[in-house]
Amino acid sequence: MKAMLGAPNKTAKEDHALFTEKEVKTNVYFYFFENANLKITSRDKEVIDSLTLICHDNSISLDYFLLDSDEGSLRLGELKVTKAFVDYGIRHDYLQARLDSSFALQIRTAAPNYLTYTYFGFGGGGIRDYYANNDPSAFIGETIDGVCLSEDPDSSFYIYDYEMR
């Protein structure tokens, strides 16, 4: 990782996994770029266990990492949650902290990748509907601003505002 990205801006030795809310002992590396923030976790400091990317603009495309979609743009910051996202979703949540408000929608893919994709968006238009019915269809139409790629569904992580300081 360091050979490709250089020294991280910040590191940590633990993180809280989404959906399970358990504390995970792992090496966490934060990289802050002009167009995005990146969080990488690795238990052994060699293999990437999860990669979380939150984009600040629309410069990053997900065309390789996305379910088949005919729904407009495939760029973070422009891509919208569709019914297909909700139908394929296996887990969902609304993350709320002092300075954070984001939905999370997790999708598991089959062969050949066998990866877990957790998509994030800052949209809050459907938060009341989501909490009232625990229904991820409240996220339909919201913009996707980030993604976490991981092999293990219990190893999905978000980049919280406090982690960027």
N, C-alpha and C positions, 0 to 999 in steps of 0.2 A: 504494500500500500504506500509506504513512504517513498519508495523509488518512483512511483508514478505521480503521487499527489504532493510530495514534500512533507514537511513536518506539520502535524495537525495544529489548528489554532487552540484547541482545548482537548483535554482527555478526562476520562472518568473510569472508575473500576466497577460500576454497577449501573443498572438502569431498570425502569419499570416497564414490563411488557404490557402491551395493550390487551384488552379483553380478559386477561387473567389477573391483572393488577398485582402480579407477584414481582418481587425484587429479584433481578437476575444478576449474578456475579459474572461479569464479562468485561472485556476491554472495549471502551467506547472512544471513538475518535471523531472529533468535530472539525469540519472544514467550512469556512465561510467565504463564499465567492460573491462577486458583484451580482450575478443573476440567480444564485441559489445557495441554500445551506444544505450540507451533506453530513449525515451521521452514519458511521460504519461501526458495527460491532463484530468482535472476534474473540472467541474463547481462548484460542491458542496464539494470538498475535500474528498468525500466518494466513489462515483461511477466513474469508469474509462470511460471517453468518447472516448478517442483514445489512441492507443498504437503504437508508431513508433519504429522500431528496424532496425538499420543499422549494419550489421555484418562486422567484420574485417578479418574473415577467413571463412572456410566452416564448422564450427562446429554446425550450427543450421539448422535443417531440417524443411521444410514447408509441410511435407506430410499431416498433418491434415488440414492445412489452404489453400490448393491448389485445383484448378480445377482439374478434372481428367486429368492426364498427363502420357503419356508413353514416354516422351521425356527425357530420361536420369536422371541425378541427381535431387533430390528435395531439395538440400541444398543451402542456400544463398551463393553466391560466386561461385557456379557451375551451378545453374539453369539458363537456357536460355529462352529468350522471344521466343515464338513460334507463329505461325499463330493463334492458338486457343486463346492465350492471346489477340492478337490484335482484333480478331473477337468478343470476349466477352467484350472488353473494352468499357466503356461509356465515359471516358474523358482521355485526354492525354496532356502532356506538356513537354517542355524541360526547366529545371531549370538552370539558369546560374547566378552566382554571382561572386564576385572577386575571391574566392577560391573554388567555387562549380560549377560542371558541371554534371548534372544528368538528366536522363529521368524519367518521372512519368507516369504510366499507371494504370488507375483506373478501377476496376471491381466491380460490385454489384452482390451479391448472393441472391438467393431466399430462400424459406423455407428449412430447419428449422432455418438457421442462420440469414438471413436478415442483412448481414454485408457488409460493403464496404472495399475492399482490394485495397490499392494503392501500387504498386510495384515500386521500384527504382533501377536504375543501373547507374554506373559511365561511362559506355561505351559512347564514342563520335563518333564512326565510321560513324553513319548515320545522324549526326547533320545537315549537309548541305542539304541532301535529305529531312529531316523532315521540316526544315524551308522553303525550296523551295515549298513543296507541302502540308504542314501541315498534313502529312500522317504518322500515327504511325507504319506502316509496316517497316519504316526505323529502328525501334528498334529490328526487328526480328534478332535473333542470338546474341544479346547483353546479357551480364550476369546480373542477378538480384542480387543485394547486400543488399536490404532492403525491408521492408514492413510496411505499416501503416494499422492497423485494426481500424475501427470506425463504429458506427451505422449510422451516418449521412454522406452522401457523401460530404457535405460542411464542415466537420470537419476532413479533412485529413491534416496531418502536416509532414514536412520534418525536419531532423536534419541538420542544416547548420553548416559549419565549425566554424563560429564566436560564435555559441552557445556552443561549446565545450571548450571554453577558460575561 
